[in-house]
């Protein structure tokens, strides 16, 4: 789908704490209906 987030491998332990690094794998496991939901209420 067009809503994939880029997941990068980081060598610095500090960067692993960034929100974008932590959530990408969880985001890709969400069902398509949740990712493409038009609003937070539908999500």
C-alpha positions as CSV (number, residue, x, y, z in Angstrom):
1,X,0.0,0.0,0.0
2,X,1.1,3.6,-0.3
3,X,1.2,4.2,3.4
4,X,4.4,2.3,4.2
5,X,6.9,4.0,6.5
6,X,10.6,3.7,5.9
7,X,12.5,1.7,8.5
8,X,16.2,2.3,8.8
9,X,18.7,0.3,10.7
10,X,20.6,2.5,13.1
11,X,24.0,1.8,14.7
12,X,23.7,4.3,17.4
13,X,21.7,3.1,20.4
14,X,20.4,6.6,21.1
15,X,18.6,6.8,17.7
16,X,16.7,3.6,18.5
17,X,14.7,5.6,21.0
18,X,13.2,7.9,18.3
19,X,9.5,7.5,17.8
20,X,9.7,7.0,14.1
21,X,12.2,4.1,14.5
22,X,10.1,2.4,17.2
23,X,6.7,2.5,15.5
24,X,7.4,1.6,11.9
25,X,7.3,-2.2,12.5
26,X,4.1,-1.9,14.5
27,X,2.6,0.4,11.8
28,X,3.3,-2.2,9.1
29,X,1.5,-4.9,11.1
30,X,-1.8,-2.9,11.2
31,X,-4.6,-4.1,9.0
32,X,-5.1,-2.1,5.8
33,X,-8.5,-0.8,7.0
34,X,-6.9,0.8,10.0
35,X,-4.1,2.4,8.0
36,X,-6.4,3.8,5.4
37,X,-9.1,5.0,7.9
38,X,-10.2,8.6,7.1
39,X,-10.3,9.7,10.7
40,X,-9.2,8.8,14.2
41,X,-12.7,7.8,15.2
42,X,-12.8,5.2,12.4
43,X,-9.3,4.0,13.3
